[in-house]
């Protein structure tokens, strides 16, 4: 009887486990643009989060924008997606940044990116570059809260934190009026 009870509990666990919310936490994303040079002159890495059409419009309307936003960003449906812009920072040629995956656990989103360095035998031109990766991330599940975004460099044995930012992400494309929309740097 004891083995029957153990088998019953195991079967019950296997049937109910998918209902516990332990499903995949990986968020799908698509590249809007990726290039080796932007008009971004800062030498430090930056992560820009754009959660609403209003935030995008404010950035694009600024007289001098330091962010490489293009027409593809204007077509993002903010009810279904938000935008992440990873800027490597101004450096010499041969460097790059590529977002590999985006994962969410509760109120935290981790962005795993490869920060490519030139090979030791690669010729490095004295020209400067500012690599970036602009992506649209699919919103699945409930949001409507401040999310802590952590940018991780996957270049070593273990991913290393590069930087963290917090940004409110609405479930739908508008931030409620009682919440102050952050102004990107």
N, C-alpha and C positions, 0 to 999 in steps of 0.2 A: 504494500500500500504506500509506503514511503517513496519508492521509486516512481510510482504513478503520480504522486503529488509533485515531485521534483520535475517530472516531464511536463505535467500540466502547467506549472509555474514558468518553465522555460518557454513553452508554446505561447502562453499569455504574454510574456515579456516580448517575444519576437513579434507578436501581432500588435502590441500597443506602443512599441518603441518609436515607430515613425510618427505617432501622434504627439510626442513629447516636445516637438519643436526643435529636435536635433537634426533638422534637415540641413542641406547645404547652405552655407552662409556666404558663398561666393557670389559677387554681383557681376552681371555681365556688363561689358562696356564696349564701345566702338571708338576708333580713332577718328577725330575730326581733322586733326592736322598734326604732323610731326616733322620737325626740320632742325637743321643745325644752326640756324641763325635767326634771331629775333631782334627787335629793336630794344631789347632788355639790356640795360647797361650795368645792373648790379652784379657783383661777383659772387654773391651768396645764392644758395638754392632757395627757391620759394615755391609754396603750394597755394594756389588761388582756387577757392571754391565759389561757384556761381550757382545759386539755388533757384533763382526766379528770373523771369523775363525782365523785370524791373532792374535787377542787379546787372544783368547783361547790358541793358540799354544805357544805364548810367556809365558803365565802363566804356562802351563803344562811343558814347557822346562826348566823353572827355576830350578836350582839345588835343592834348598830347597823351596818348595812352602808351604805357610801357609794356603792355601785354599783347602778344600775338593772337588776336581774335580775328576770325575770318567769317565769311558768309555762311559756312556750315554751322557755326555756333548759333546764328540767327534762326536756324530751322529746328533747333532742339525743342521738343515738347516737354516743358518743365512740369507738367502733370505726371509724366512718366519717367523723367530723367533729371539729372543735374550734371553740371560740368566741373571737371577738375583740370587744372592747368599746372603741370609740373615744369618748373623752370630750373635748369641746371645751374645757371649763373654764367656770366661772361668768363670765358677761358680761352685757351689756345685751341687750334684745330685738333681734331682727332678724338674729342670727347663727345659723349652722347648720353641721352637718357631715354629709357623705354619702360613704360608701365607694363608689367607682366600680368598682374592680377589685382583684384580689389575684393576684399572680404569684409563682411560686417558681422559683428557680434554685439547685440544690444545697441548701446549708444556709441559704439566705437567702430570706425572704419579704418582698415589698414590698407595702404597702397604699397604694393611690392613693386619696386622699380630697379632696373639694372642701370647703374651709373658706370657706363663704359669709359675706360681709360685707353689711351693709345698703347699699342704693343711697344715693348722696349726698343725694338728695331724699326719701328715705324717712323717715317719722316714727319716731323711736326712743323707745320708752316707757322710763321710768326703772325699770321692773320688771326684775329680774335673771332670767336664764335659764341653763340648763346643758345645751346640746344634746349629744346622743349618738347613736351608731348601734351597735346590737348585732347581730352577724351570726354565722351558723354557716357555717364554711368546710369544704368537702369535702376529705378527705385522699385523695389519689391517689398511688400510688407508695410507696416506703419512707420511713419517718421514723426513729423510734428514735434521735434525736440532738438536740443543742442546735440550735435554729434562731434565727437573728438576724432579728428582725422590724423593718422600717424603715417608719415612717409618713411618707408623702410628701404635701405639699400641692400640688395640681394647679392652683392659682389663677393662677400666673404663666406666663411663656413656657416655662419648664422646671420640672418638679417639684422642690420643695425639701424636704429632709429636715426633719421636725419633731422626731422623736425615734426612738430605737432601744431595743429591749429584747431580751433573750435568754431563751428558755424551752425546756425539753425537751418534745418532742412525740413520744409513743409511736405506733408503728404501730397498735397496738390500744389500747383504752381504759384501760389501766392502766400506770402508771409502774413499771418494775422496782424491787424493794426496795433494790437497791444504789445507786439514784439518788435524791437528795434532791428531793422535790417542792417547788418554790418556793411561797412564801406570798405572794399578791398584797398590795400595799401597803394 
